[in-house]
């Protein structure tokens, strides 16, 4: 059993942290996909994602979302320092 688990200590902070992480990921995916689809007409054919395929376009979309997720986490960390 985890220390403090029997008393319910830290449950709210764990739920709060999970919710923040979920919202950070949601923002990153929604913003990343929006940016990808705005860039789609300007991307070379090899970087365009086809439905139900694993291709380079999927990787480009993933990288955009990952960069946005890292930026959101960085901003949230900076908010905590202030």
C-alpha positions in Angstrom: 0.0 0.0 0.0 1.2 3.5 -0.8 2.2 5.8 2.0 -0.8 8.2 2.7 -3.2 6.2 0.5 -5.2 4.9 3.5 -5.9 8.4 4.7 -6.8 9.7 1.2 -4.0 12.3 1.3 -3.1 13.7 -2.0 -6.2 12.4 -3.9 -7.3 15.9 -4.9 -3.9 17.0 -6.0 -3.5 13.7 -8.0 -6.9 14.3 -9.7 -6.0 17.9 -10.3 -2.7 16.9 -11.9 -4.3 14.3 -14.1 -7.0 16.8 -15.2 -4.3 19.4 -16.0 -2.3 16.8 -18.0 -5.4 15.7 -19.9 -6.3 19.4 -20.7 -2.7 20.1 -21.8 -2.9 17.0 -24.2 -6.3 18.0 -25.5 -5.1 21.5 -26.3 -2.0 20.2 -28.0 -4.0 17.7 -30.1 -6.7 20.1 -31.1 -4.3 23.0 -31.9 -1.8 20.7 -33.6 -4.4 19.1 -35.9 -5.8 22.6 -36.7 -2.3 23.8 -37.7 -1.6 20.6 -39.7 -4.9 21.0 -41.6 -4.2 24.6 -42.3 -0.8 23.7 -43.6 -2.0 20.7 -45.5 -2.5 22.4 -48.9 1.1 23.8 -48.7 2.8 20.5 -47.7 4.4 18.3 -50.3 2.4 15.2 -51.2 4.6 12.9 -49.2 3.8 14.9 -46.0 0.1 14.6 -46.5 -1.8 12.1 -44.4 -4.1 9.6 -46.1 -7.1 8.1 -44.2 -6.4 4.9 -42.3 -2.7 4.8 -43.4 0.5 5.1 -41.5 2.5 7.5 -43.5 4.8 10.6 -43.3 1.8 12.9 -42.9 0.9 11.1 -39.7 4.4 11.7 -38.4 4.3 15.4 -39.3 1.0 15.8 -37.5 2.4 14.0 -34.5 5.4 16.2 -34.4 3.4 19.4 -34.5 1.2 18.1 -31.7 4.2 17.1 -29.7 5.9 20.5 -30.0 2.7 22.2 -28.9 2.4 19.9 -26.0 5.9 20.6 -24.9 5.2 24.4 -25.2 2.1 24.1 -23.1 3.9 22.2 -20.4 6.8 24.8 -20.5 4.3 27.7 -20.1 2.5 25.9 -17.3 5.8 25.3 -15.5 6.7 28.9 -15.9 3.3 29.9 -14.3 4.1 27.7 -11.3 7.4 29.5 -10.7 5.8 33.0 -10.5 
